[in-house]
C-alpha cells in the first residue's frame, strides 16, 4: 500500500465518504463499499501523482462512482400506447368545454339550475333552496336541460347523464 500524506486522516475520510455515499442514495452496505472503493482509487492516484486536495478529489471520485451505479441500475423500457397509466385527457377537456358552452346556450332558468349541478350540488331539494324555487320546478328544469344537452352531444334519450363525460 502507498503511504498517505500525513495531513490525510484515512478513518475520518472514510467516515465522510460513507456519509456522502448514503446521501447520494446508497444503502449502508453499498455506502461502505463505495467509500472503500473511493479510498482505494485515491491512494492509487496519489501513488502516480501529487493530489493537491485529497479530500475534495475523493468526493469527486465518489460522485463519479455513484453516477456510474445509477446508470447501471436504470432499467428503461419502451412505452407502448396501451401501457400508459394515465388516460389522455385532451378529448375529455374538449368535451367538457363543449358541454359548458351548450349549458351557457340553454334558456337562463335551465342554465341556472345546471350551473348548480356543475358546482357539485346534486340534490334537487338543495338546488331549490339555493335558488328559492319549488322542488318540482327544479326537477322539470333539470329534465328539460338534460334533454337538450343529450340532443346537443348526440346521445339517445335513455342514455345515463353520467356518460356525458
DSSP file (Angstrom, degrees, kcal/mol; ACC not computed):
  #  RESIDUE AA STRUCTURE BP1 BP2  ACC     N-H-->O    O-->H-N    N-H-->O    O-->H-N    TCO  KAPPA ALPHA  PHI   PSI    X-CA   Y-CA   Z-CA
    1    1 A X              0   0    0      0, 0.0     2,-0.1     0, 0.0    43,-0.0   0.000 360.0 360.0 360.0 148.6    0.0    0.0    0.0
    2    2 A X        -     0   0    0      1,-0.1     2,-0.5     0, 0.0    45,-0.1  -0.386 360.0-108.6 -77.9 160.0    1.1    3.5   -0.6
    3    3 A X        -     0   0    0     -2,-0.1     2,-0.2    43,-0.1    -1,-0.1  -0.778  30.8-137.5 -90.1 129.7    1.9    5.9    2.1
    4    4 A X        -     0   0    0     -2,-0.5    39,-0.0     1,-0.1     6,-0.0  -0.531  29.6 -96.4 -82.0 151.7   -0.7    8.6    2.5
    5    5 A X    >   -     0   0    0     -2,-0.2     3,-1.9     1,-0.1    -1,-0.1  -0.362  37.2-113.3 -63.0 149.1    0.5   12.1    3.2
    6    6 A X  T 3  S+     0   0    0      1,-0.3    -1,-0.1    -3,-0.1    -2,-0.1   0.759 111.7  64.8 -59.2 -27.0    0.4   13.0    6.9
    7    7 A X  T 3  S+     0   0    0      2,-0.1     2,-0.6     1,-0.0    -1,-0.3   0.577  85.1  88.3 -76.9  -6.1   -2.4   15.5    6.6
    8    8 A X    <   -     0   0    0     -3,-1.9     2,-0.9    46,-0.0     3,-0.1  -0.828  61.1-161.4 -96.3 121.0   -4.9   12.8    5.5
    9    9 A X     >  -     0   0    0     -2,-0.6     4,-2.6     1,-0.2     5,-0.2  -0.869   6.1-165.6 -98.2 101.6   -6.7   11.1    8.2
   10   10 A X  H  > S+     0   0    0     -2,-0.9     4,-2.7     1,-0.2     5,-0.2   0.855  84.4  51.9 -61.0 -39.4   -8.0    7.9    6.5
   11   11 A X  H  > S+     0   0    0      2,-0.2     4,-1.8     1,-0.2    -1,-0.2   0.925 113.2  44.4 -64.1 -44.2  -10.5    7.0    9.2
   12   12 A X  H  > S+     0   0    0      2,-0.2     4,-2.3     1,-0.2    -2,-0.2   0.896 113.5  51.4 -66.6 -39.7  -12.1   10.4    9.1
   13   13 A X  H  X S+     0   0    0     -4,-2.6     4,-2.7     1,-0.2    -2,-0.2   0.919 108.7  50.6 -64.3 -43.1  -12.1   10.5    5.3
   14   14 A X  H  X S+     0   0    0     -4,-2.7     4,-2.5     1,-0.2    -1,-0.2   0.885 109.6  51.4 -61.0 -38.9  -13.8    7.1    5.1
   15   15 A X  H  X S+     0   0    0     -4,-1.8     4,-2.3     2,-0.2    -1,-0.2   0.927 111.8  46.0 -64.0 -45.4  -16.5    8.3    7.5
   16   16 A X  H  X S+     0   0    0     -4,-2.3     4,-2.5     1,-0.2    -2,-0.2   0.911 113.4  49.8 -63.1 -42.2  -17.1   11.4    5.4
   17   17 A X  H  X S+     0   0    0     -4,-2.7     4,-2.5     2,-0.2    -2,-0.2   0.908 110.0  50.4 -63.9 -41.6  -17.2    9.3    2.3
   18   18 A X  H  X S+     0   0    0     -4,-2.5     4,-2.0     2,-0.2    -2,-0.2   0.918 112.1  47.2 -63.5 -43.7  -19.6    6.8    3.8
   19   19 A X  H  X S+     0   0    0     -4,-2.3     4,-2.0     1,-0.2    -2,-0.2   0.913 112.9  48.9 -63.6 -42.5  -22.0    9.6    4.9
   20   20 A X  H  X S+     0   0    0     -4,-2.5     4,-1.5     1,-0.2    -2,-0.2   0.901 109.1  52.8 -65.0 -40.0  -21.8   11.3    1.5
   21   21 A X  H  <>S+     0   0    0     -4,-2.5     5,-2.2     1,-0.2    -1,-0.2   0.879 108.1  51.1 -62.7 -38.3  -22.5    7.9   -0.3
   22   22 A X  H ><5S+     0   0    0     -4,-2.0     3,-1.6     1,-0.2    -1,-0.2   0.898 107.9  51.8 -66.5 -39.2  -25.6    7.5    1.9
   23   23 A X  H 3<5S+     0   0    0     -4,-2.0    -1,-0.2     1,-0.3    -2,-0.2   0.803 103.1  59.9 -65.6 -27.5  -26.8   11.0    1.0
   24   24 A X  T 3<5S-     0   0    0     -4,-1.5    -1,-0.3    -5,-0.2    -2,-0.2   0.453 130.7 -95.5 -79.7   0.5  -26.3   10.0   -2.7
   25   25 A X  T < 5S+     0   0    0     -3,-1.6    -3,-0.2     1,-0.3     2,-0.2   0.477  76.5 140.9 105.9   3.3  -28.8    7.2   -2.1
   26   26 A X      < -     0   0    0     -5,-2.2    -1,-0.3     1,-0.1    -2,-0.0  -0.525  52.1-117.0 -80.7 146.3  -26.7    4.2   -1.3
   27   27 A X     >  -     0   0    0     -2,-0.2     4,-3.3     1,-0.1     5,-0.2  -0.286  39.1 -96.2 -69.8 166.5  -27.7    1.7    1.3
   28   28 A X  H  > S+     0   0    0      1,-0.2     4,-2.1     2,-0.2     5,-0.2   0.907 125.1  44.6 -56.5 -47.2  -25.4    1.3    4.3
   29   29 A X  H  > S+     0   0    0      1,-0.2     4,-2.0     2,-0.2    -1,-0.2   0.911 116.5  46.1 -64.3 -42.5  -23.5   -1.7    2.9
   30   30 A X  H  > S+     0   0    0      2,-0.2     4,-2.8     1,-0.2    -2,-0.2   0.875 109.8  54.9 -66.9 -37.2  -23.2   -0.1   -0.6
   31   31 A X  H  X S+     0   0    0     -4,-3.3     4,-2.4     2,-0.2    -2,-0.2   0.904 108.0  49.3 -62.7 -41.0  -22.1    3.2    1.0
   32   32 A X  H  X S+     0   0    0     -4,-2.1     4,-2.3    -5,-0.2    -2,-0.2   0.918 112.1  48.4 -63.0 -44.0  -19.3    1.3    2.8
   33   33 A X  H  X S+     0   0    0     -4,-2.0     4,-2.6     1,-0.2    -2,-0.2   0.918 112.3  48.2 -62.7 -43.8  -18.3   -0.4   -0.4
   34   34 A X  H  X S+     0   0    0     -4,-2.8     4,-2.4     2,-0.2    -1,-0.2   0.892 110.4  51.6 -65.5 -38.9  -18.3    2.9   -2.3
   35   35 A X  H  X S+     0   0    0     -4,-2.4     4,-2.4     2,-0.2    -1,-0.2   0.923 112.8  45.0 -63.8 -43.9  -16.3    4.7    0.4
   36   36 A X  H  X S+     0   0    0     -4,-2.3     4,-2.4     2,-0.2    -2,-0.2   0.906 112.5  50.8 -67.3 -40.9  -13.6    1.9    0.4
   37   37 A X  H  X S+     0   0    0     -4,-2.6     4,-2.4     2,-0.2    -1,-0.2   0.901 111.2  49.7 -61.6 -40.5  -13.5    1.9   -3.4
   38   38 A X  H  X S+     0   0    0     -4,-2.4     4,-2.5     2,-0.2    -2,-0.2   0.927 110.4  48.8 -63.8 -45.8  -13.1    5.7   -3.4
   39   39 A X  H  X S+     0   0    0     -4,-2.4     4,-2.4     1,-0.2    -2,-0.2   0.896 111.3  50.9 -62.5 -39.7  -10.3    5.5   -0.8
   40   40 A X  H  X S+     0   0    0     -4,-2.4     4,-2.3     2,-0.2    -2,-0.2   0.931 111.5  46.6 -62.8 -46.4   -8.5    2.8   -2.9
   41   41 A X  H  X S+     0   0    0     -4,-2.4     4,-2.2     1,-0.2    -2,-0.2   0.876 111.3  52.7 -64.9 -36.8   -8.8    4.8   -6.1
   42   42 A X  H  X S+     0   0    0     -4,-2.5     4,-2.5     2,-0.2    -2,-0.2   0.932 110.0  47.5 -62.7 -45.9   -7.5    7.9   -4.2
   43   43 A X  H  X S+     0   0    0     -4,-2.4     4,-1.3     1,-0.2    -2,-0.2   0.891 111.1  51.6 -64.1 -39.0   -4.5    6.0   -2.9
   44   44 A X  H  X S+     0   0    0     -4,-2.3     4,-1.0     1,-0.2     3,-0.2   0.907 111.5  47.4 -63.4 -40.6   -3.7    4.7   -6.4
   45   45 A X  H  X S+     0   0    0     -4,-2.2     4,-2.3     1,-0.2     3,-0.5   0.898 108.8  53.9 -66.2 -40.6   -3.9    8.2   -7.8
   46   46 A X  H  < S+     0   0    0     -4,-2.5    -1,-0.2     1,-0.2    -2,-0.2   0.743 102.3  59.0 -69.3 -21.9   -1.6    9.5   -5.1
   47   47 A X  H  < S+     0   0    0     -4,-1.3    -1,-0.2    -3,-0.2    -2,-0.2   0.844 113.3  38.3 -70.4 -33.0    1.0    6.9   -6.0
   48   48 A X  H  < S-     0   0    0     -4,-1.0     2,-0.3    -3,-0.5    -2,-0.2   0.825 129.0   0.0 -87.4 -34.4    1.2    8.2   -9.5
   49   49 A X  S  < S-     0   0    0     -4,-2.3     2,-0.4    -5,-0.1    -1,-0.2  -0.926  79.6 -85.7-151.0 169.0    0.9   11.9   -9.0
   50   50 A X        -     0   0    0     -2,-0.3     2,-0.6    -3,-0.1    -4,-0.1  -0.690  33.6-154.1 -83.9 131.6    0.5   14.6   -6.4
   51   51 A X        -     0   0    0     -2,-0.4     3,-0.5     1,-0.2    -5,-0.0  -0.937   1.5-161.4-108.5 117.5   -3.0   15.4   -5.4
   52   52 A X  S    S+     0   0    0     -2,-0.6     2,-0.4     1,-0.3    -1,-0.2   0.911  86.0  21.4 -65.8 -45.7   -3.4   18.9   -4.1
   53   53 A X     >  +     0   0    0      1,-0.1     4,-2.6     2,-0.0    -1,-0.3  -0.756  69.8 179.1-126.4  83.7   -6.7   18.5   -2.2
   54   54 A X  H  > S+     0   0    0     -3,-0.5     4,-2.4    -2,-0.4     5,-0.2   0.846  80.1  51.1 -58.0 -38.8   -7.1   14.8   -1.5
   55   55 A X  H  > S+     0   0    0      2,-0.2     4,-1.9     1,-0.2    -1,-0.2   0.928 112.9  45.4 -66.9 -43.1  -10.5   15.1    0.3
   56   56 A X  H  > S+     0   0    0      1,-0.2     4,-1.7     2,-0.2    -2,-0.2   0.920 113.5  50.0 -63.6 -43.9  -12.0   17.1   -2.5
   57   57 A X  H  X S+     0   0    0     -4,-2.6     4,-2.3     1,-0.2    -2,-0.2   0.884 108.3  53.5 -62.9 -38.7  -10.6   14.7   -5.1
   58   58 A X  H  X S+     0   0    0     -4,-2.4     4,-2.6    -5,-0.2    -1,-0.2   0.884 106.0  52.9 -64.2 -38.5  -12.1   11.8   -3.1
   59   59 A X  H  X S+     0   0    0     -4,-1.9     4,-2.4     2,-0.2    -1,-0.2   0.871 108.7  50.2 -65.8 -35.3  -15.5   13.4   -3.1
   60   60 A X  H  X S+     0   0    0     -4,-1.7     4,-2.4     2,-0.2    -2,-0.2   0.926 110.6  49.1 -66.7 -44.1  -15.3   13.7   -6.9
   61   61 A X  H  X S+     0   0    0     -4,-2.3     4,-2.3     1,-0.2    -2,-0.2   0.932 111.9  49.7 -58.9 -45.9  -14.3   10.1   -7.3
   62   62 A X  H  X S+     0   0    0     -4,-2.6     4,-2.5     1,-0.2    -2,-0.2   0.918 109.9  50.1 -60.8 -44.7  -17.2    9.1   -5.0
   63   63 A X  H  X S+     0   0    0     -4,-2.4     4,-2.5     1,-0.2    -1,-0.2   0.909 110.6  49.9 -61.8 -41.7  -19.7   11.2   -7.0
   64   64 A X  H  X S+     0   0    0     -4,-2.4     4,-2.2     2,-0.2    -1,-0.2   0.881 110.0  51.1 -65.0 -37.9  -18.5    9.6  -10.2
   65   65 A X  H  X S+     0   0    0     -4,-2.3     4,-2.1     2,-0.2    -2,-0.2   0.919 110.2  49.4 -62.5 -43.7  -18.9    6.1   -8.7
   66   66 A X  H  X S+     0   0    0     -4,-2.5     4,-2.4     1,-0.2    -2,-0.2   0.920 110.5  49.9 -63.2 -43.6  -22.4    6.9   -7.6
   67   67 A X  H  X S+     0   0    0     -4,-2.5     4,-2.3     1,-0.2    -1,-0.2   0.900 109.1  52.2 -62.0 -40.5  -23.3    8.2  -11.1
   68   68 A X  H  X S+     0   0    0     -4,-2.2     4,-1.7     1,-0.2    -1,-0.2   0.896 110.3  48.6 -63.4 -39.0  -21.8    5.0  -12.7
   69   69 A X  H  X S+     0   0    0     -4,-2.1     4,-1.7     2,-0.2    -2,-0.2   0.903 109.2  52.7 -66.4 -40.5  -24.0    2.9  -10.4
   70   70 A X  H  X S+     0   0    0     -4,-2.4     4,-1.2     1,-0.2    -2,-0.2   0.918 107.9  51.7 -61.1 -42.5  -27.1    4.9  -11.2
   71   71 A X  H  < S+     0   0    0     -4,-2.3     3,-0.3     1,-0.2    -1,-0.2   0.896 111.6  45.8 -62.5 -39.8  -26.5    4.4  -14.9
   72   72 A X  H  < S+     0   0    0     -4,-1.7    -1,-0.2     1,-0.2    -2,-0.2   0.762 111.6  52.7 -76.0 -23.2  -26.2    0.6  -14.5
   73   73 A X  H  < S+     0   0    0     -4,-1.7     2,-0.4    -5,-0.1    -1,-0.2   0.666  83.4 103.9 -85.7 -16.7  -29.3    0.4  -12.3
   74   74 A X     <  -     0   0    0     -4,-1.2     2,-0.6    -3,-0.3    -4,-0.0  -0.513  52.9-166.2 -71.4 122.9  -31.6    2.3  -14.7
   75   75 A X        -     0   0    0     -2,-0.4     2,-0.4     2,-0.0    -2,-0.1  -0.946   7.2-169.6-108.5 120.1  -33.9   -0.1  -16.4
   76   76 A X        -     0   0    0     -2,-0.6     2,-0.4     2,-0.0    -2,-0.0  -0.899   5.8-175.3-112.4 139.2  -35.6    1.5  -19.3
   77   77 A X        -     0   0    0     -2,-0.4     2,-0.3     0, 0.0    -2,-0.0  -0.973  33.1-106.9-128.7 146.1  -38.5    0.0  -21.3
   78   78 A X        -     0   0    0     -2,-0.4     2,-0.3     1,-0.1    -2,-0.0  -0.553  36.4-126.4 -73.3 129.8  -40.1    1.3  -24.3
   79   79 A X        -     0   0    0     -2,-0.3     2,-0.3     2,-0.0    -1,-0.1  -0.559  23.4-158.4 -77.4 138.1  -43.5    2.7  -23.6
   80   80 A X    >   -     0   0    0     -2,-0.3     3,-1.6     1,-0.1     4,-0.4  -0.796  29.8-108.9-112.6 160.1  -46.4    1.4  -25.6
   81   81 A X  G >  S+     0   0    0     -2,-0.3     3,-1.0     1,-0.3    -1,-0.1   0.881 119.1  46.2 -54.5 -43.7  -49.7    3.1  -26.2
   82   82 A X  G 3  S+     0   0    0      1,-0.2    -1,-0.3     3,-0.0    -3,-0.0   0.515 101.7  68.0 -82.1  -2.8  -51.6    0.6  -24.0
   83   83 A X  G <   +     0   0    0     -3,-1.6    -1,-0.2     3,-0.0    -2,-0.2   0.465  68.7 121.4 -92.2  -2.3  -49.0    0.8  -21.2
   84   84 A X    <   -     0   0    0     -3,-1.0     4,-0.0    -4,-0.4     3,-0.0  -0.404  49.9-158.9 -64.4 132.4  -49.9    4.4  -20.3
   85   85 A X  S    S+     0   0    0      1,-0.1     2,-0.5    -2,-0.1    -1,-0.2   0.662  78.0  56.1 -87.5 -16.4  -51.0    4.7  -16.7
   86   86 A X  S    S-     0   0    0     -3,-0.0    -1,-0.1     0, 0.0     2,-0.1  -0.967  85.7-129.6-119.1 125.6  -52.8    7.9  -17.3
   87   87 A X        -     0   0    0     -2,-0.5     2,-0.1     1,-0.1    -2,-0.1  -0.415  35.6 -96.3 -70.0 146.3  -55.5    8.2  -19.8
   88   88 A X        -     0   0    0      1,-0.1     4,-0.2    -2,-0.1    -1,-0.1  -0.389  34.7-167.8 -62.1 139.5  -55.3   11.1  -22.3
   89   89 A X     >  +     0   0    0      2,-0.1     4,-2.6     1,-0.1     5,-0.2   0.456  61.8  93.7-110.5  -3.1  -57.5   13.9  -21.1
   90   90 A X  H  > S+     0   0    0      1,-0.2     4,-2.2     2,-0.2     5,-0.2   0.926  88.7  45.8 -58.2 -48.6  -57.5   16.2  -24.2
   91   91 A X  H  > S+     0   0    0      1,-0.2     4,-2.4     2,-0.2    -1,-0.2   0.896 113.1  51.1 -62.8 -39.9  -60.7   14.7  -25.6
   92   92 A X  H  > S+     0   0    0     -4,-0.2     4,-2.5     1,-0.2    -1,-0.2   0.907 109.5  50.0 -64.2 -41.2  -62.4   14.9  -22.2
   93   93 A X  H  X S+     0   0    0     -4,-2.6     4,-2.5     2,-0.2    -1,-0.2   0.899 111.0  48.8 -65.4 -39.7  -61.4   18.5  -21.8
   94   94 A X  H  X S+     0   0    0     -4,-2.2     4,-2.4    -5,-0.2    -1,-0.2   0.911 111.6  49.9 -64.7 -41.1  -62.7   19.4  -25.2
   95   95 A X  H  X S+     0   0    0     -4,-2.4     4,-2.4     2,-0.2    -2,-0.2   0.897 111.0  49.3 -64.1 -39.9  -66.0   17.6  -24.5
   96   96 A X  H  X S+     0   0    0     -4,-2.5     4,-2.7     2,-0.2    -2,-0.2   0.914 110.6  49.9 -66.4 -42.3  -66.4   19.4  -21.2
   97   97 A X  H  X S+     0   0    0     -4,-2.5     4,-2.2     2,-0.2    -2,-0.2   0.917 111.7  48.8 -61.0 -41.9  -65.7   22.8  -22.8
   98   98 A X  H  X S+     0   0    0     -4,-2.4     4,-2.2     1,-0.2    -2,-0.2   0.905 111.6  49.8 -62.6 -41.6  -68.3   21.9  -25.5
   99   99 A X  H  X S+     0   0    0     -4,-2.4     4,-2.3     2,-0.2    -2,-0.2   0.897 108.9  51.7 -65.3 -41.0  -70.8   20.9  -22.7
  100  100 A X  H  X S+     0   0    0     -4,-2.7     4,-2.2     2,-0.2    -1,-0.2   0.903 110.2  49.0 -62.9 -40.8  -70.2   24.2  -20.8
  101  101 A X  H  X S+     0   0    0     -4,-2.2     4,-1.4     1,-0.2    -1,-0.2   0.899 110.3  51.5 -64.6 -38.8  -70.9   26.2  -24.0
  102  102 A X  H  < S+     0   0    0     -4,-2.2     4,-0.5     1,-0.2    -2,-0.2   0.889 109.3  50.1 -65.0 -38.2  -74.1   24.1  -24.5
  103  103 A X  H >< S+     0   0    0     -4,-2.3     3,-1.2     1,-0.2    -1,-0.2   0.904 108.1  53.1 -65.2 -40.7  -75.1   24.9  -20.9
  104  104 A X  H 3< S+     0   0    0     -4,-2.2    -1,-0.2     1,-0.3    -2,-0.2   0.804 106.3  54.5 -64.2 -27.6  -74.5   28.6  -21.5
  105  105 A X  T 3< S+     0   0    0     -4,-1.4    -1,-0.3    -5,-0.1    -2,-0.2   0.557  88.6 101.6 -83.3  -8.2  -76.7   28.4  -24.6
  106  106 A X  S <  S-     0   0    0     -3,-1.2    39,-0.0    -4,-0.5    -3,-0.0  -0.265  93.4 -79.6 -67.5 160.8  -79.7   27.0  -22.6
  107  107 A X    >>  -     0   0    0      1,-0.1     4,-2.8     4,-0.1     3,-0.8  -0.339  51.4-107.3 -56.7 148.6  -82.5   29.2  -21.5
  108  108 A X  H 3> S+     0   0    0      1,-0.3     4,-2.4     2,-0.2     5,-0.2   0.840 116.9  50.9 -53.3 -43.8  -81.5   31.2  -18.5
  109  109 A X  H 3> S+     0   0    0      1,-0.2     4,-1.2     2,-0.2    -1,-0.3   0.857 114.7  43.9 -67.6 -33.0  -83.6   29.3  -15.9
  110  110 A X  H <> S+     0   0    0     -3,-0.8     4,-2.5     2,-0.2    -2,-0.2   0.890 113.2  51.0 -75.1 -40.9  -82.3   25.9  -17.1
  111  111 A X  H  X S+     0   0    0     -4,-2.8     4,-2.3     1,-0.2    -2,-0.2   0.886 107.0  55.3 -62.0 -38.2  -78.7   27.2  -17.3
  112  112 A X  H  X S+     0   0    0     -4,-2.4     4,-1.2    -5,-0.3    -1,-0.2   0.905 110.4  44.4 -62.2 -42.3  -79.0   28.5  -13.7
  113  113 A X  H  X S+     0   0    0     -4,-1.2     4,-1.4     1,-0.2     3,-0.3   0.913 113.1  50.7 -69.2 -42.4  -80.1   25.0  -12.4
  114  114 A X  H  X S+     0   0    0     -4,-2.5     4,-2.5     1,-0.2    -2,-0.2   0.831 103.7  59.3 -66.5 -31.5  -77.4   23.2  -14.4
  115  115 A X  H  X S+     0   0    0     -4,-2.3     4,-1.7     2,-0.2    -1,-0.2   0.873 102.6  53.4 -62.7 -36.9  -74.7   25.6  -13.1
  116  116 A X  H  <>S+     0   0    0     -4,-1.2     5,-2.4    -3,-0.3    -1,-0.2   0.903 108.7  49.1 -63.2 -40.2  -75.7   24.4   -9.6
  117  117 A X  H ><5S+     0   0    0     -4,-1.4     3,-1.8     1,-0.2    -2,-0.2   0.921 109.1  52.6 -64.6 -43.1  -75.1   20.9  -10.7
  118  118 A X  H 3<5S+     0   0    0     -4,-2.5    -1,-0.2     1,-0.3    -2,-0.2   0.826 103.5  57.9 -61.2 -31.6  -71.7   21.9  -12.2
  119  119 A X  T 3<5S-     0   0    0     -4,-1.7    -1,-0.3    -5,-0.2    -2,-0.2   0.435 130.0 -95.3 -80.8   2.1  -70.8   23.4   -8.8
  120  120 A X  T < 5S+     0   0    0     -3,-1.8     2,-0.7     1,-0.3    -3,-0.2   0.460  80.5 135.8 103.9   1.5  -71.4   20.0   -7.2
  121  121 A X      < +     0   0    0     -5,-2.4    -1,-0.3    -6,-0.2    -2,-0.1  -0.750  16.7 164.5 -86.9 118.4  -74.9   20.3   -6.0
  122  122 A X        +     0   0    0     -2,-0.7     2,-0.6    -3,-0.1    -1,-0.2   0.530  45.3  92.4-110.9 -10.4  -76.8   17.1   -6.8
  123  123 A X     >  -     0   0    0      1,-0.2     4,-2.4     2,-0.0     5,-0.2  -0.770  60.5-153.8 -91.8 121.0  -79.8   17.3   -4.6
  124  124 A X  H  > S+     0   0    0     -2,-0.6     4,-2.5     1,-0.2    -1,-0.2   0.853  98.0  57.3 -58.2 -33.5  -82.9   18.9   -6.3
  125  125 A X  H  > S+     0   0    0      2,-0.2     4,-2.1     1,-0.2    -1,-0.2   0.921 108.3  44.9 -63.1 -43.8  -84.0   19.9   -2.8
  126  126 A X  H  > S+     0   0    0      2,-0.2     4,-2.6     1,-0.2    -2,-0.2   0.898 112.5  51.0 -68.4 -40.0  -80.8   21.8   -2.1
  127  127 A X  H  X S+     0   0    0     -4,-2.4     4,-2.4     1,-0.2     6,-0.2   0.924 109.7  51.4 -61.7 -42.6  -80.9   23.5   -5.5
  128  128 A X  H  X>S+     0   0    0     -4,-2.5     5,-2.3    -5,-0.2     4,-1.1   0.910 111.0  47.8 -60.5 -43.1  -84.5   24.5   -4.9
  129  129 A X  H  <5S+     0   0    0     -4,-2.1     3,-0.3     3,-0.2    -2,-0.2   0.925 112.8  48.2 -63.4 -44.9  -83.5   26.1   -1.5
  130  130 A X  H  <5S+     0   0    0     -4,-2.6    -2,-0.2     1,-0.2    -1,-0.2   0.869 119.9  37.2 -65.2 -36.8  -80.5   27.9   -3.0
  131  131 A X  H  <5S-     0   0    0     -4,-2.4    -1,-0.2    -5,-0.2    -2,-0.2   0.510 107.9-119.9 -95.2  -4.7  -82.5   29.3   -5.9
  132  132 A X  T  <5S+     0   0    0     -4,-1.1     2,-0.2    -3,-0.3    -3,-0.2   0.873  70.1 128.1  70.2  36.3  -85.7   29.9   -4.0
  133  133 A X      < -     0   0    0     -5,-2.3    -1,-0.2    -6,-0.2     2,-0.2  -0.718  64.4 -97.6-117.8 168.2  -87.7   27.6   -6.2
  134  134 A X     >  -     0   0    0     -2,-0.2     4,-1.9     1,-0.1     3,-0.2  -0.562  33.9-117.6 -82.2 154.7  -90.0   24.7   -5.6
  135  135 A X  H  > S+     0   0    0      1,-0.2     4,-2.6     2,-0.2     5,-0.2   0.897 114.4  54.1 -59.3 -43.0  -88.6   21.2   -5.9
  136  136 A X  H  > S+     0   0    0      1,-0.2     4,-2.3     2,-0.2    -1,-0.2   0.863 106.3  52.1 -61.1 -37.6  -90.9   20.3   -8.8
  137  137 A X  H  > S+     0   0    0     -3,-0.2     4,-2.2     2,-0.2    -1,-0.2   0.917 110.8  47.6 -64.9 -43.3  -89.8   23.4  -10.7
  138  138 A X  H  X S+     0   0    0     -4,-1.9     4,-2.6     1,-0.2    -2,-0.2   0.920 111.2  51.9 -62.7 -44.2  -86.1   22.4  -10.3
  139  139 A X  H  X S+     0   0    0     -4,-2.6     4,-2.4     1,-0.2    -2,-0.2   0.912 111.4  45.8 -61.3 -43.4  -86.9   18.8  -11.4
  140  140 A X  H  X S+     0   0    0     -4,-2.3     4,-2.4     2,-0.2    -1,-0.2   0.890 113.3  49.3 -69.7 -37.9  -88.7   20.0  -14.6
  141  141 A X  H  X S+     0   0    0     -4,-2.2     4,-2.5     2,-0.2    -2,-0.2   0.899 111.8  49.5 -66.5 -39.2  -85.9   22.4  -15.5
  142  142 A X  H  X S+     0   0    0     -4,-2.6     4,-2.9     2,-0.2     5,-0.2   0.927 111.0  49.7 -63.2 -44.4  -83.3   19.8  -14.9
  143  143 A X  H  X S+     0   0    0     -4,-2.4     4,-2.1     1,-0.2    -2,-0.2   0.924 113.7  44.9 -62.3 -44.7  -85.2   17.3  -17.1
  144  144 A X  H  X S+     0   0    0     -4,-2.4     4,-2.0     2,-0.2    -1,-0.2   0.906 114.4  49.2 -66.0 -41.2  -85.6   19.8  -20.0
  145  145 A X  H  X S+     0   0    0     -4,-2.5     4,-2.4     2,-0.2    -2,-0.2   0.922 111.5  48.8 -64.8 -44.3  -81.9   20.9  -19.7
  146  146 A X  H  X S+     0   0    0     -4,-2.9     4,-2.8     1,-0.2     5,-0.2   0.893 109.5  52.6 -63.2 -39.5  -80.7   17.3  -19.7
  147  147 A X  H  X S+     0   0    0     -4,-2.1     4,-2.1    -5,-0.2    -1,-0.2   0.918 111.5  46.2 -62.6 -42.5  -82.8   16.5  -22.7
  148  148 A X  H  X S+     0   0    0     -4,-2.0     4,-2.2     2,-0.2    -2,-0.2   0.887 113.1  49.5 -67.3 -38.4  -81.4   19.5  -24.7
  149  149 A X  H  X S+     0   0    0     -4,-2.4     4,-2.1     2,-0.2    -2,-0.2   0.903 109.5  51.3 -68.1 -40.4  -77.8   18.6  -23.6
  150  150 A X  H  X>S+     0   0    0     -4,-2.8     5,-3.0     1,-0.2     4,-0.8   0.931 112.2  47.0 -59.3 -45.0  -78.3   15.0  -24.7
  151  151 A X  H ><5S+     0   0    0     -4,-2.1     3,-0.6     3,-0.2    -2,-0.2   0.890 109.0  55.6 -64.1 -38.7  -79.5   16.2  -28.1
  152  152 A X  H 3<5S+     0   0    0     -4,-2.2    -1,-0.2     1,-0.2    -2,-0.2   0.895 114.5  37.9 -61.2 -41.8  -76.6   18.6  -28.3
  153  153 A X  H 3<5S-     0   0    0     -4,-2.1    -1,-0.2    -5,-0.1    -2,-0.2   0.438 117.3-110.1 -93.2   0.8  -74.0   15.9  -27.9
  154  154 A X  T <<5 +     0   0    0     -4,-0.8     2,-0.3    -3,-0.6    -3,-0.2   0.810  65.0 148.0  80.3  30.9  -75.9   13.3  -29.9
  155  155 A X      < -     0   0    0     -5,-3.0    -1,-0.2    -6,-0.2    -2,-0.1  -0.714  50.0-108.7 -97.6 149.9  -77.0   10.9  -27.1
  156  156 A X    >   -     0   0    0     -2,-0.3     3,-1.4     1,-0.1    -1,-0.1  -0.339  32.2-109.2 -70.2 158.9  -80.2    8.9  -27.1
  157  157 A X  T 3  S+     0   0    0      1,-0.3    -1,-0.1    -2,-0.0    -7,-0.1   0.806 116.6  50.6 -61.0 -32.1  -82.9   10.0  -24.6
  158  158 A X  T 3  S+     0   0    0      2,-0.1    -1,-0.3     3,-0.0     2,-0.2   0.491  81.4 115.7 -87.7  -2.4  -82.4    6.9  -22.4
  159  159 A X  S <  S-     0   0    0     -3,-1.4    -4,-0.1     1,-0.1     5,-0.0  -0.480  74.6-108.4 -71.0 132.7  -78.6    7.3  -22.1
  160  160 A X    >   -     0   0    0     -2,-0.2     3,-1.4     1,-0.1    -1,-0.1  -0.277  18.3-127.4 -60.8 145.5  -77.5    8.0  -18.5
  161  161 A X  G >  S+     0   0    0      1,-0.3     3,-2.3     2,-0.2     4,-0.3   0.815 104.8  71.2 -62.1 -32.1  -76.2   11.5  -17.8
  162  162 A X  G >  S+     0   0    0      1,-0.3     3,-0.9     2,-0.2    -1,-0.3   0.744  87.9  64.7 -59.8 -22.6  -73.0   10.1  -16.3
  163  163 A X  G <  S+     0   0    0     -3,-1.4    -1,-0.3     1,-0.2    -2,-0.2   0.448  75.3  88.8 -82.1   1.1  -71.9    9.1  -19.8
  164  164 A X  G <         0   0    0     -3,-2.3    -1,-0.2     1,-0.2    -2,-0.2   0.814 360.0 360.0 -64.1 -28.6  -71.8   12.7  -20.9
  165  165 A X    <         0   0    0     -3,-0.9    -1,-0.2    -4,-0.3    -2,-0.2   0.421 360.0 360.0-105.3 360.0  -68.2   12.8  -19.7
